[in-house]
């Protein structure tokens, strides 16, 4: 994947963790671009990201099977923890399977010099 290509996921929730970005569980599109990572106007600089962990659960953010009748939008939810160079960690939930999210995002992360961690 070229460094100029974006990676993105629909139906993503931001759960907080970054200074100045209020948690908002409203679903949006999470975009990983060469300049910024985030949902809508809630973005951080890609150059400050050092690692993204897949499947790291914390209170209120869990990887769970799809439950019929819910709005999860997929078979599973994949928690993401985005680590910044200053120690901050932002938490997202992607409503897709961990295998699909990691398979799609890992090449982009590596091509942009960002460590891949977690499940």
C-alpha positions as CSV (number, residue, x, y, z in Angstrom):
1,X,0.0,0.0,0.0
2,X,1.4,3.4,-1.0
3,X,2.1,6.0,1.7
4,X,-0.3,8.3,-0.1
5,X,-3.2,5.9,0.2
6,X,-5.8,6.3,2.9
7,X,-7.2,3.5,5.0
8,X,-10.7,4.0,6.4
9,X,-13.5,2.2,8.2
10,X,-17.2,3.0,8.6
11,X,-19.3,2.7,11.7
12,X,-16.5,3.7,14.1
13,X,-16.9,5.1,17.6
14,X,-14.2,7.3,19.4
15,X,-14.2,6.6,23.1
16,X,-11.7,9.3,24.2
17,X,-8.1,9.4,25.4
18,X,-6.7,12.3,23.5
19,X,-6.3,15.8,25.0
20,X,-8.7,18.2,23.5
21,X,-10.8,15.6,21.7
22,X,-14.0,14.8,23.6
23,X,-15.2,11.3,23.5
24,X,-18.2,10.8,21.2
25,X,-19.8,7.5,20.8
26,X,-21.5,8.6,17.6
27,X,-20.6,6.4,14.7
28,X,-18.5,7.9,12.0
29,X,-15.8,7.1,9.4
30,X,-12.3,6.6,10.8
31,X,-9.7,7.7,8.3
32,X,-6.0,7.0,8.4
33,X,-4.3,9.5,6.0
34,X,-0.7,10.4,5.7
35,X,-1.5,13.7,7.5
36,X,-4.1,12.9,10.1
37,X,-6.0,10.0,11.8
38,X,-9.5,10.4,13.2
39,X,-13.2,10.6,12.8
40,X,-14.6,13.8,11.3
41,X,-13.0,16.9,12.9
42,X,-11.7,14.8,15.8
43,X,-8.2,14.2,14.3
44,X,-4.6,13.8,15.4
45,X,-1.4,14.2,13.4
46,X,-0.3,10.9,11.9
47,X,3.4,11.8,12.6
48,X,2.6,11.6,16.4
49,X,1.3,8.0,16.2
50,X,3.8,5.4,17.3
51,X,1.7,2.3,17.6
52,X,-1.8,0.9,17.0
53,X,-3.0,-2.0,19.1
54,X,-5.8,-4.3,17.9
55,X,-8.2,-6.0,20.2
56,X,-7.1,-4.3,23.4
57,X,-10.2,-4.2,25.6
58,X,-10.8,-1.7,28.4
59,X,-13.9,-0.7,30.4
60,X,-16.7,0.0,28.0
61,X,-14.8,-1.1,25.0
62,X,-14.9,-4.8,24.2
63,X,-14.6,-7.0,21.2
64,X,-17.9,-8.8,21.1
65,X,-19.8,-11.0,18.7
66,X,-22.5,-9.4,16.6
67,X,-25.9,-9.6,18.3
68,X,-28.9,-9.7,15.9
69,X,-31.2,-6.7,16.3
70,X,-28.3,-4.3,17.3
71,X,-26.7,-1.6,15.2
72,X,-23.1,-3.0,15.4
73,X,-23.0,-3.1,11.6
74,X,-20.9,-6.3,11.4
75,X,-20.1,-9.6,12.9
76,X,-17.8,-8.3,15.6
77,X,-16.4,-5.1,17.1
78,X,-12.7,-4.5,17.1
79,X,-11.2,-2.2,19.7
80,X,-8.3,-0.1,18.6
81,X,-5.8,1.7,20.9
82,X,-3.9,4.5,19.1
83,X,-0.7,5.4,21.0
84,X,1.0,8.8,20.6
85,X,4.6,9.7,21.1
86,X,3.7,11.8,24.1
87,X,2.1,8.8,25.9
88,X,-1.6,9.6,25.2
89,X,-3.8,6.7,24.0
90,X,-7.0,7.2,22.1
91,X,-9.6,4.4,21.9
92,X,-11.9,3.5,19.0
93,X,-14.2,0.7,18.2
94,X,-14.5,-0.5,14.6
95,X,-17.7,-2.5,13.8
96,X,-15.9,-5.1,11.8
97,X,-14.1,-8.4,12.6
98,X,-10.6,-8.1,14.1
99,X,-9.2,-10.2,11.2
100,X,-10.6,-7.8,8.6
101,X,-9.5,-4.6,10.4
102,X,-6.0,-5.9,11.1
103,X,-5.6,-7.3,7.6
104,X,-6.7,-4.0,6.0
105,X,-4.9,-1.6,8.4
106,X,-1.6,-3.3,9.2
107,X,0.0,-2.8,5.7
108,X,-1.0,0.9,5.9
109,X,0.5,1.3,9.4
110,X,3.8,-0.4,8.4
111,X,4.1,1.7,5.3
112,X,3.8,4.8,7.4
113,X,6.3,3.7,10.0
114,X,3.7,2.9,12.7
115,X,4.2,-0.2,14.9
116,X,1.4,-2.8,14.9
117,X,0.5,-4.4,18.2
118,X,-2.2,-6.4,19.9
119,X,-4.1,-9.4,18.7
